Each structure stands twice: as structure tokens, then as C-alpha cells.
Amino acid sequence: MDRSGGRDRGAAVATHDLTKHYGAVVALDSLDLEVRAGEIFGFLGPNGAGKSTTIRLLLGLVRPTRGTATILGVPVDDVARAHRLVGYVPGDVALWPQLTGTETLELLGNVAGGVDAAFRDELLERLQLDPSPRVRSLSKGNRQKVALVAAMMTRPEVLLLDEPTAGLDPLMEAEFQLLAREAAARGQTLFLSSHILDEVQDLCDRVGILRAGRLVEVATLNDLRRIGATKVEIVVDGLLPTLDDVPGVSAVETVAGNPGAVRVTVTGSPGPLLQRLAGVPVVRLRTEEPSLEEIFLTYY
Ligand SMILES: Nc1ncnc2c1ncn2[C@@H]1O[C@H](COP(=O)(O)OP(=O)(O)OP(=O)(O)O)[C@@H](O)[C@H]1O
């Protein structure tokens, strides 16, 4: 979905052959990715897949072994310019323990510039964060909220968020989702890493799936659902036609005790199966869509 309001600003995030080795470990292997301006892009993968490494590379916090990355056309190694365009929440939020939340936001706001104080206060209220205690005495979830407010309060063009809702309770997670949608509606781009499918499935336009440092898929969630195999149970009155050779049909299982019943798995269009069943007295046809969880497990 294009939420950029028709503005054509090119790719918000673009990487080419982006690669990071740590000794013998290939944390990220030749990533080619384009995230469009104004989209909410989910970056999914199991622990250790390379999500945080990618975000650190985009922030210029680590240097690539090979390859390039840009934020709205600005090379990420031009740190001063690139950081004017981004807000971020790191995976392991590290803040100054001796400062209060308010002081932290003031400090980070001075560095970033362009803080809208009214919007910052709205964020604090909506995330129900009292920023007056010292950071050292804040819970993990509340520290996460400080980082979220700091990332969002300047309304940056691009938000790079590494597991942004880690430690938030479900109510606050829902509020974060609202804030993320509002940001995208304003034309901001969100790049959201997560290993939790639920977190991205309601929010993201497209997702990239990373496994062991390699991008294995980039697709909309609807496309992913279509890629998955649908289970179909068919009951006919009489003899079943042969189904093994129907294009897209696999895992044909008969049902014990019922010679007219069969379970099959269909990938892609169900058309060929329906053609084969034309003229057969079908008494029951039940389909079961794959859950996104099942689809993701096939990638992981
Ligand atoms: N500083 C480092 N030194 C050595 N190896 C590292 C370093 N940082 C990351 N790695 C390795 O690179 C790989 C990718 O790690 P990364 O933190 O990017 O994964 P991730 O997808 O963010 O995982 P998680 O969901 O657990 O945060 C892992 O094998 C990790 O052990």
C-alpha cells in the first residue's frame, strides 16, 4: 500500500550486496533490499538470523564487510546526514542510568533537533510513561518506552525499530501499533524487525524473511498466504477419481473406513482439482487455509 501521499521519494532504505562477517560467522550475506517510502516493512527471522546486524549496519554502527546501504539516497556511512533522517530503537536499549527519563528525552532531543514538544507529551501520555524517575529505576518495558518516544518524537522520515515492543504489555503493544500506523499515514517509513509473527501480521505491508543471514523471501502477507498449501477434504458419493496426478495436488491420503473420502494438499490454484471433480457427485468439500505460523515455519 502506498501511504506516501503520492510523493515519489525513491527507496527509503536500499541495500546492495550488504554483507557482514564476524570472523568465520556470516551474520549477513549479500542483502539486496528496497523498502519503499511510506511503507511498514517487517523484517522477520529467528534468533541469530541477522536482523540486528542489518539495523546496526543501516545505522552506521558497524561497518559492512562488503556492499552498500542508503537511507533515502544518503549513504549510511555519511552518518551525520543519514541520522538526520532516522529515528531508531536498538535491540538492546542502553540509556544513561543516572539520568531521569525527562532528562534523557531532553538530551536525545537536543542531539536530534526538531522535537515537537506537544507531540512528545502526547507520546508519553499514550504510552503511559512517567518520565520523571531515573532510568536506572525504570522497568525494562518503561525503558523501552523511553527509547520509543525518543525515536518517534522528531517524526523522522525513517524509523528503524529492532523488536520495538520487547517488554511492552499487550495494551501498550496495541498503542504502539496505532502510533506506527499514524506515522506511516503521515508518510514516514517503518522498518520493523521482529521474530514474532503476530506483531507484524496486522501491521506490515510487506515482510522480508531472513534465515541464517540470507534473505529467503520478500512478499506481502497476502502473497505469503497464497504460497502456502491449502488442505482440502473431499467426500464423494461413489468412486473417487485419481487425484495424484492433478497439478498442484500432493499428499493424497485416503480416510480409513470411508472409500469415498480423501484429504489432499493443494498448492497454488485449486482450478485443476475442481476440473477433475467436475461430474463427480461431491457431497462435501472442506478447505483449511494454512496459518501464517505454518507458512513461516516452512521458511525457518
Ligand atoms: N559483535 C559480534 N561478534 C560476533 N558475532 C556476532 C556479533 N554480532 C552478531 N554476531 C553473530 O551474527 C549472527 C547474527 O546476529 P544478529 O544479532 O544480527 O541476529 P538477530 O536476527 O538480530 O537475532 P535476535 O533475534 O536473537 O536478536 C549471530 O550468529 C550472532 O552470533
The ligand as a MOL file (V3000), in Angstrom:
LIG
                    3D

  0  0  0     0  0            999 V3000
M  V30 BEGIN CTAB
M  V30 COUNTS 31 33 0 0 0
M  V30 BEGIN ATOM
M  V30 1 N 29.6790 -8.4150 17.5950 0
M  V30 2 C 29.5630 -9.6680 17.1570 0
M  V30 3 N 30.6140 -10.5160 17.1890 0
M  V30 4 C 30.5000 -11.7840 16.7480 0
M  V30 5 N 29.3800 -12.3230 16.2680 0
M  V30 6 C 28.2970 -11.5500 16.2120 0
M  V30 7 C 28.3140 -10.1840 16.6580 0
M  V30 8 N 27.0790 -9.6670 16.4860 0
M  V30 9 C 26.3240 -10.6450 15.9540 0
M  V30 10 N 27.0340 -11.7710 15.7920 0
M  V30 11 C 26.5440 -13.0380 15.2120 0
M  V30 12 O 25.9010 -12.7430 13.9860 0
M  V30 13 C 24.7310 -13.5340 13.8070 0
M  V30 14 C 23.5180 -12.6210 13.6040 0
M  V30 15 O 23.2090 -11.9490 14.8190 0
M  V30 16 P 22.0780 -10.8560 14.9810 0
M  V30 17 O 22.1800 -10.2970 16.3430 0
M  V30 18 O 22.1290 -9.9170 13.8360 0
M  V30 19 O 20.7620 -11.7430 14.8350 0
M  V30 20 P 19.2290 -11.3550 15.1060 0
M  V30 21 O 18.4840 -11.8380 13.9180 0
M  V30 22 O 19.1140 -9.9360 15.4690 0
M  V30 23 O 18.8650 -12.2710 16.3410 0
M  V30 24 P 17.9550 -11.9930 17.6580 0
M  V30 25 O 16.5420 -12.1710 17.2290 0
M  V30 26 O 18.4030 -13.0940 18.5550 0
M  V30 27 O 18.2870 -10.6240 18.1520 0
M  V30 28 C 24.6360 -14.4220 15.0320 0
M  V30 29 O 25.2340 -15.6520 14.7080 0
M  V30 30 C 25.4740 -13.6910 16.0650 0
M  V30 31 O 26.0250 -14.5820 16.9870 0
M  V30 END ATOM
M  V30 BEGIN BOND
M  V30 1 1 1 2
M  V30 2 1 2 3
M  V30 3 2 2 7
M  V30 4 2 3 4
M  V30 5 1 4 5
M  V30 6 2 5 6
M  V30 7 1 6 7
M  V30 8 1 6 10
M  V30 9 1 7 8
M  V30 10 2 8 9
M  V30 11 1 9 10
M  V30 12 1 10 11
M  V30 13 1 11 12
M  V30 14 1 11 30
M  V30 15 1 12 13
M  V30 16 1 13 14
M  V30 17 1 13 28
M  V30 18 1 14 15
M  V30 19 1 15 16
M  V30 20 2 16 17
M  V30 21 1 16 18
M  V30 22 1 16 19
M  V30 23 1 19 20
M  V30 24 2 20 21
M  V30 25 1 20 22
M  V30 26 1 20 23
M  V30 27 1 23 24
M  V30 28 2 24 25
M  V30 29 1 24 26
M  V30 30 1 24 27
M  V30 31 1 28 29
M  V30 32 1 28 30
M  V30 33 1 30 31
M  V30 END BOND
M  V30 END CTAB
M  END
